[in-house]
Amino acid sequence: MATDIPGQVSPPSTAPGSDDGAVAVRVEGLTRAFDGRPVIDRLDLTLRPGEFTALLGRSGCGKSTLLRVLAGLDRDIEGTVLVPKRRAVAFQAPRLMPWKRVWRNVLLGLDGRPQRSVAESALAEVGLSHRSGAWPKTLSGGEAQRASLARALVREPDLLLLDEPFGALDALTRIKAQRLVAELWQRRGCAVLLVTHDVEEALLLADRALVMRDGVIAYETPVALDRPRAVGDPGFTALRSRLLTELGVDEPVAASTAA
Protein backbone atom coordinates (compact mmCIF):
# COMPACT_ATOMS: atom_id res chain seq x y z
CA MET A 1 0.00 0.00 0.00
CA ALA A 2 1.45 3.31 -1.07
CA THR A 3 1.56 6.34 1.14
CA ASP A 4 0.05 9.45 -0.43
CA ILE A 5 2.85 12.00 -0.37
CA PRO A 6 2.27 15.36 -2.12
CA GLY A 7 4.76 15.92 -4.91
CA GLN A 8 5.78 12.28 -5.17
CA VAL A 9 4.97 9.66 -7.80
CA SER A 10 4.12 6.39 -6.05
CA PRO A 11 2.72 2.89 -6.76
CA PRO A 12 -1.08 2.61 -7.09
CA SER A 13 -3.57 2.12 -4.32
CA THR A 14 -7.30 1.44 -4.48
CA ALA A 15 -9.84 4.03 -5.52
CA PRO A 16 -13.01 4.59 -3.50
CA GLY A 17 -16.10 4.32 -5.64
CA SER A 18 -14.63 2.01 -8.28
CA ASP A 19 -16.41 -1.25 -9.08
CA ASP A 20 -13.86 -3.59 -7.52
CA GLY A 21 -11.44 -1.18 -5.88
CA ALA A 22 -8.89 -1.74 -8.66
CA VAL A 23 -7.08 1.27 -10.06
CA ALA A 24 -4.04 1.59 -12.31
CA VAL A 25 -3.58 5.34 -11.84
CA ARG A 26 -5.01 7.76 -9.31
CA VAL A 27 -4.28 11.47 -9.50
CA GLU A 28 -5.72 13.95 -7.00
CA GLY A 29 -5.23 17.71 -6.97
CA LEU A 30 -2.24 17.59 -9.31
CA THR A 31 -0.69 20.98 -10.02
CA ARG A 32 2.34 21.67 -12.21
CA ALA A 33 3.39 25.26 -12.75
CA PHE A 34 6.08 26.83 -14.93
CA ASP A 35 7.33 30.27 -13.91
CA GLY A 36 4.35 30.61 -11.60
CA ARG A 37 1.80 29.74 -14.30
CA PRO A 38 -0.09 26.47 -13.68
CA VAL A 39 -0.22 24.29 -16.78
CA ILE A 40 -1.94 21.56 -14.77
CA ASP A 41 -4.27 23.00 -12.14
CA ARG A 42 -5.64 20.70 -9.38
CA LEU A 43 -6.31 17.89 -11.85
CA ASP A 44 -8.03 14.65 -10.82
CA LEU A 45 -7.81 11.46 -12.87
CA THR A 46 -8.41 7.73 -12.43
CA LEU A 47 -7.36 5.02 -14.90
CA ARG A 48 -8.52 1.44 -14.47
CA PRO A 49 -6.40 -1.68 -15.04
CA GLY A 50 -6.62 -2.90 -18.62
CA GLU A 51 -8.34 0.29 -19.80
CA PHE A 52 -7.25 2.06 -22.98
CA THR A 53 -7.67 5.80 -22.47
CA ALA A 54 -7.07 8.54 -25.04
CA LEU A 55 -6.21 12.07 -23.90
CA LEU A 56 -7.03 14.90 -26.31
CA GLY A 57 -6.51 18.63 -26.09
CA ARG A 58 -5.18 21.65 -27.88
CA SER A 59 -1.42 22.23 -28.09
CA GLY A 60 -0.07 23.62 -24.84
CA CYS A 61 -2.97 22.38 -22.70
CA GLY A 62 -0.69 20.18 -20.57
CA LYS A 63 -1.25 16.72 -22.09
CA SER A 64 2.42 15.84 -22.48
CA THR A 65 3.24 17.42 -19.12
CA LEU A 66 0.70 15.11 -17.48
CA LEU A 67 2.18 12.11 -19.26
CA ARG A 68 5.68 13.05 -18.12
CA VAL A 69 4.44 13.31 -14.53
CA LEU A 70 2.86 9.85 -14.75
CA ALA A 71 6.10 8.49 -16.24
CA GLY A 72 8.07 9.88 -13.30
CA LEU A 73 10.04 12.24 -15.55
CA ASP A 74 8.68 15.40 -13.91
CA ARG A 75 8.45 15.46 -10.11
CA ASP A 76 8.23 19.18 -9.50
CA ILE A 77 4.53 18.87 -8.65
CA GLU A 78 1.93 19.39 -5.98
CA GLY A 79 -0.79 16.87 -5.24
CA THR A 80 -0.95 13.09 -5.19
CA VAL A 81 0.00 10.80 -8.06
CA LEU A 82 -0.28 7.03 -7.63
CA VAL A 83 1.04 4.94 -10.52
CA PRO A 84 2.30 1.36 -11.02
CA LYS A 85 5.96 0.72 -10.41
CA ARG A 86 6.13 -1.11 -13.75
CA ARG A 87 5.40 1.52 -16.36
CA ALA A 88 6.89 2.45 -19.71
CA VAL A 89 6.63 5.31 -22.15
CA ALA A 90 6.98 5.66 -25.92
CA PHE A 91 7.38 9.13 -27.41
CA GLN A 92 6.70 10.54 -30.88
CA ALA A 93 10.43 10.37 -31.61
CA PRO A 94 11.71 6.77 -31.17
CA ARG A 95 14.83 8.07 -29.36
CA LEU A 96 17.03 5.15 -30.38
CA MET A 97 20.73 5.35 -29.61
CA PRO A 98 22.48 5.35 -33.04
CA TRP A 99 25.61 3.63 -31.71
CA LYS A 100 23.68 0.60 -30.40
CA ARG A 101 22.09 -2.09 -32.53
CA VAL A 102 18.32 -2.46 -32.35
CA TRP A 103 18.29 -5.31 -29.82
CA ARG A 104 20.62 -3.39 -27.51
CA ASN A 105 18.34 -0.34 -27.75
CA VAL A 106 15.42 -2.51 -26.64
CA LEU A 107 17.31 -3.52 -23.48
CA LEU A 108 18.51 0.02 -22.75
CA GLY A 109 17.88 1.00 -19.13
CA LEU A 110 16.86 -2.43 -17.85
CA ASP A 111 18.31 -3.54 -14.53
CA GLY A 112 20.92 -6.29 -14.41
CA ARG A 113 22.37 -7.92 -17.50
CA PRO A 114 19.38 -9.12 -19.54
CA GLN A 115 20.11 -11.56 -22.36
CA ARG A 116 19.60 -10.79 -26.03
CA SER A 117 16.75 -13.33 -26.05
CA VAL A 118 14.70 -10.93 -23.90
CA ALA A 119 14.97 -8.26 -26.58
CA GLU A 120 14.35 -10.78 -29.36
CA SER A 121 11.08 -11.82 -27.75
CA ALA A 122 9.83 -8.22 -27.59
CA LEU A 123 10.97 -7.54 -31.16
CA ALA A 124 9.10 -10.63 -32.36
CA GLU A 125 5.96 -9.30 -30.70
CA VAL A 126 6.11 -6.11 -32.78
CA GLY A 127 7.13 -7.91 -35.98
CA LEU A 128 10.73 -6.69 -36.02
CA SER A 129 12.77 -9.86 -35.42
CA HIS A 130 14.44 -9.54 -38.82
CA ARG A 131 15.89 -6.13 -37.85
CA SER A 132 17.26 -7.15 -34.46
CA GLY A 133 20.90 -6.70 -35.43
CA ALA A 134 20.41 -3.59 -37.56
CA TRP A 135 21.69 -0.11 -36.82
CA PRO A 136 18.93 2.43 -36.04
CA LYS A 137 19.88 4.66 -38.99
CA THR A 138 18.90 1.86 -41.39
CA LEU A 139 15.33 1.58 -40.04
CA SER A 140 12.29 3.12 -41.67
CA GLY A 141 10.10 5.43 -39.58
CA GLY A 142 7.63 2.66 -38.88
CA GLU A 143 10.38 0.20 -37.95
CA ALA A 144 11.98 2.70 -35.58
CA GLN A 145 8.65 3.26 -33.85
CA ARG A 146 8.14 -0.50 -33.50
CA ALA A 147 11.59 -0.75 -31.92
CA SER A 148 10.54 1.98 -29.47
CA LEU A 149 7.38 0.00 -28.63
CA ALA A 150 9.47 -3.15 -28.10
CA ARG A 151 11.68 -1.20 -25.67
CA ALA A 152 8.53 -0.24 -23.73
CA LEU A 153 7.01 -3.74 -23.80
CA VAL A 154 10.19 -5.45 -22.60
CA ARG A 155 9.58 -3.78 -19.24
CA GLU A 156 6.32 -5.75 -18.83
CA PRO A 157 4.44 -2.55 -17.93
CA ASP A 158 1.19 -2.39 -16.01
CA LEU A 159 0.86 1.13 -17.44
CA LEU A 160 1.91 2.01 -20.99
CA LEU A 161 2.17 5.74 -21.76
CA LEU A 162 2.13 6.79 -25.42
CA ASP A 163 2.94 10.41 -26.29
CA GLU A 164 1.74 10.90 -29.88
CA PRO A 165 3.75 7.87 -31.04
CA PHE A 166 2.28 7.93 -34.57
CA GLY A 167 2.54 11.67 -35.21
CA ALA A 168 5.62 11.53 -37.44
CA LEU A 169 4.49 8.55 -39.54
CA ASP A 170 2.97 8.68 -43.02
CA ALA A 171 -0.73 7.83 -43.33
CA LEU A 172 -0.38 4.14 -44.29
CA THR A 173 2.36 3.42 -41.74
CA ARG A 174 0.26 5.20 -39.11
CA ILE A 175 -2.70 2.89 -39.74
CA LYS A 176 -0.46 -0.17 -39.39
CA ALA A 177 1.07 1.20 -36.18
CA GLN A 178 -2.38 1.90 -34.71
CA ARG A 179 -3.47 -1.67 -35.42
CA LEU A 180 -0.28 -3.00 -33.87
CA VAL A 181 -0.83 -1.03 -30.67
CA ALA A 182 -4.43 -2.26 -30.47
CA GLU A 183 -3.25 -5.88 -30.84
CA LEU A 184 -0.49 -5.44 -28.25
CA TRP A 185 -2.91 -3.88 -25.76
CA GLN A 186 -5.45 -6.68 -26.19
CA ARG A 187 -2.70 -9.28 -25.78
CA ARG A 188 -0.96 -7.64 -22.81
CA GLY A 189 -4.00 -6.31 -20.94
CA CYS A 190 -2.13 -3.36 -19.42
CA ALA A 191 -3.61 0.09 -18.88
CA VAL A 192 -2.76 2.48 -21.72
CA LEU A 193 -2.84 6.27 -21.82
CA LEU A 194 -2.49 7.65 -25.34
CA VAL A 195 -1.85 11.36 -25.82
CA THR A 196 -3.00 12.40 -29.28
CA HIS A 197 -4.32 15.32 -31.34
CA ASP A 198 -6.21 12.94 -33.64
CA VAL A 199 -9.88 12.48 -32.68
CA GLU A 200 -10.38 9.57 -35.08
CA GLU A 201 -7.31 7.82 -33.70
CA ALA A 202 -8.66 8.21 -30.17
CA LEU A 203 -12.02 6.74 -31.14
CA LEU A 204 -10.51 3.87 -33.10
CA LEU A 205 -8.37 2.74 -30.17
CA ALA A 206 -9.76 3.85 -26.82
CA ASP A 207 -12.30 2.61 -24.28
CA ARG A 208 -12.59 6.14 -22.98
CA ALA A 209 -11.73 9.57 -24.37
CA LEU A 210 -10.72 12.56 -22.24
CA VAL A 211 -10.45 16.20 -23.24
CA MET A 212 -7.98 18.36 -21.31
CA ARG A 213 -8.65 22.09 -21.08
CA ASP A 214 -7.53 24.85 -18.70
CA GLY A 215 -5.29 22.45 -16.81
CA VAL A 216 -7.97 19.88 -15.94
CA ILE A 217 -9.93 17.05 -17.50
CA ALA A 218 -12.83 19.11 -18.83
CA TYR A 219 -14.77 16.33 -20.56
CA GLU A 220 -14.79 12.55 -20.76
CA THR A 221 -16.86 9.96 -22.55
CA PRO A 222 -16.84 6.18 -22.85
CA VAL A 223 -16.26 4.86 -26.37
CA ALA A 224 -18.83 2.07 -26.32
CA LEU A 225 -18.39 0.96 -29.92
CA ASP A 226 -17.84 -2.59 -31.16
CA ARG A 227 -14.34 -3.46 -32.37
CA PRO A 228 -13.04 -3.26 -35.03
CA ARG A 229 -14.42 0.24 -35.52
CA ALA A 230 -15.38 2.05 -38.71
CA VAL A 231 -15.15 5.83 -39.09
CA GLY A 232 -18.41 5.82 -41.04
CA ASP A 233 -20.42 4.21 -38.26
CA PRO A 234 -23.17 6.59 -36.98
CA GLY A 235 -22.05 6.13 -33.37
CA PHE A 236 -18.47 6.88 -34.34
CA THR A 237 -19.56 9.98 -36.24
CA ALA A 238 -21.60 11.25 -33.29
CA LEU A 239 -18.73 10.81 -30.84
CA ARG A 240 -16.32 12.45 -33.26
CA SER A 241 -18.60 15.47 -33.59
CA ARG A 242 -18.97 15.83 -29.81
CA LEU A 243 -15.23 15.60 -29.19
CA LEU A 244 -14.49 18.16 -31.89
CA THR A 245 -17.00 20.48 -30.25
CA GLU A 246 -15.29 20.01 -26.88
CA LEU A 247 -11.98 20.81 -28.56
CA GLY A 248 -13.42 24.01 -30.01
CA VAL A 249 -13.36 22.81 -33.60
CA ASP A 250 -16.33 23.52 -35.86
CA GLU A 251 -16.96 20.86 -38.48
CA PRO A 252 -17.50 22.12 -42.04
CA VAL A 253 -21.10 22.18 -43.18
CA ALA A 254 -21.69 20.24 -46.39
CA ALA A 255 -22.92 22.38 -49.24
CA SER A 256 -26.53 21.68 -50.17
CA THR A 257 -27.22 20.29 -53.61
CA ALA A 258 -29.47 22.30 -55.87
CA ALA A 259 -32.75 20.60 -56.76
Residue pairs with C-beta under 8 A, 6 or more apart in sequence:
1 13
2 10
2 11
2 12
2 13
2 82
3 10
4 10
4 13
4 28
4 80
4 82
5 80
6 78
6 79
6 80
7 75
7 76
7 77
7 78
7 79
8 75
8 81
9 69
9 70
9 72
9 75
9 81
9 83
10 80
10 81
10 82
10 83
11 82
11 83
11 84
11 85
12 23
12 24
12 25
12 26
12 82
12 83
12 84
13 23
13 26
13 82
14 21
14 22
14 23
15 21
15 22
15 23
15 26
15 46
18 46
18 48
22 48
22 49
23 46
23 47
23 48
23 49
23 82
24 47
24 48
24 49
24 50
24 51
24 83
24 84
24 158
24 159
24 191
25 45
25 46
25 47
25 70
25 81
25 82
25 83
25 84
25 159
25 191
25 193
26 45
26 46
26 80
26 81
26 82
27 43
27 44
27 45
27 46
27 70
27 79
27 80
27 81
27 82
28 44
28 79
28 80
29 42
29 43
29 44
29 78
29 79
29 80
30 40
30 42
30 43
30 44
30 45
30 66
30 69
30 77
30 78
30 79
30 80
30 81
31 38
31 40
31 41
31 42
31 43
31 77
31 78
31 79
32 38
32 39
32 40
32 62
32 65
32 66
32 69
32 74
32 76
32 77
32 78
33 39
38 215
39 60
39 61
39 62
39 65
39 215
40 62
40 65
40 66
40 69
40 77
40 215
40 216
41 214
41 215
41 216
42 79
42 215
42 216
43 66
43 79
43 215
43 216
43 217
44 216
44 217
45 66
45 210
45 217
47 53
47 159
47 191
47 193
48 191
49 158
49 189
49 190
49 191
50 189
50 190
50 191
51 191
51 192
51 207
51 208
52 185
52 191
52 192
52 194
52 205
52 206
52 207
52 208
53 191
53 192
53 193
53 194
53 206
53 207
53 208
53 209
53 210
54 194
54 196
54 201
54 202
54 203
54 205
54 206
54 208
54 209
54 210
54 223
55 63
55 66
55 67
55 193
55 194
55 195
55 196
55 210
55 212
56 63
56 196
56 197
56 199
56 202
56 209
56 210
56 211
56 212
56 243
56 247
57 63
57 211
57 212
57 213
57 247
58 213
58 247
58 248
59 197
61 212
61 213
61 214
61 215
62 212
62 215
63 195
63 212
64 163
64 164
64 195
65 74
66 195
66 212
67 89
67 161
67 163
67 193
67 195
68 74
69 75
69 77
69 81
70 81
70 83
70 87
70 159
70 161
70 193
71 87
71 89
71 161
72 83
72 87
73 89
83 159
84 157
84 158
84 159
84 191
85 158
86 155
86 156
86 157
86 158
86 159
87 155
87 157
87 158
87 159
87 160
87 161
88 151
88 152
88 153
88 155
88 157
88 159
88 160
88 161
89 152
89 160
89 161
89 162
89 163
90 145
90 148
90 149
90 151
90 152
90 160
90 161
90 162
90 163
90 165
91 148
91 163
91 164
91 165
92 163
92 164
92 165
92 166
92 167
92 168
93 168
94 136
94 144
94 145
94 147
94 148
95 148
96 102
96 105
96 136
96 139
96 144
96 147
96 148
97 104
97 105
97 108
97 136
98 135
98 136
98 137
100 108
100 136
101 132
101 133
101 134
101 135
102 123
102 128
102 131
102 132
102 133
102 134
102 135
102 136
102 139
102 147
103 116
103 119
103 120
103 123
103 132
103 133
104 119
105 136
105 147
105 151
106 118
106 119
106 122
106 123
106 147
106 150
106 151
106 154
107 114
107 116
107 118
107 119
107 151
107 154
108 151
110 118
110 154
110 155
114 154
116 132
118 154
119 132
119 150
119 154
120 129
120 132
121 154
122 150
122 151
122 153
122 154
123 129
123 131
123 132
123 147
123 150
125 150
125 153
125 184
125 187
126 146
126 147
126 149
126 150
126 153
126 180
126 184
127 146
127 180
128 143
128 146
128 147
128 150
131 138
131 139
131 143
131 147
136 144
136 147
139 147
140 173
141 168
141 169
141 170
141 173
142 169
142 173
142 176
142 177
145 165
145 166
145 169
145 177
146 177
146 180
148 165
149 165
149 180
149 181
149 184
152 160
153 160
153 184
153 188
157 190
158 190
158 191
159 190
159 191
159 192
159 193
160 185
160 188
160 190
160 191
160 192
160 193
161 192
161 193
161 195
162 181
162 192
162 193
162 194
162 195
163 195
164 195
164 196
164 197
165 177
165 181
165 194
166 174
166 177
166 178
166 196
166 198
166 201
167 196
167 197
169 177
178 201
178 204
178 205
181 192
181 194
181 205
182 204
182 205
182 227
185 192
185 205
194 201
194 202
194 205
194 206
196 202
199 240
199 243
199 244
199 247
200 231
200 240
202 209
202 223
202 243
203 209
203 223
203 225
203 229
203 231
203 236
203 239
203 240
203 243
204 229
204 231
206 223
207 222
207 223
208 220
208 221
208 222
208 223
209 220
209 221
209 223
209 239
209 243
210 217
210 219
210 220
211 217
211 218
211 219
211 220
211 243
211 246
211 247
212 218
213 219
213 246
218 246
219 243
219 246
221 239
221 242
221 243
223 239
224 235
225 233
225 235
225 236
225 239
229 236
230 236
231 237
231 240
241 251
244 250
244 251
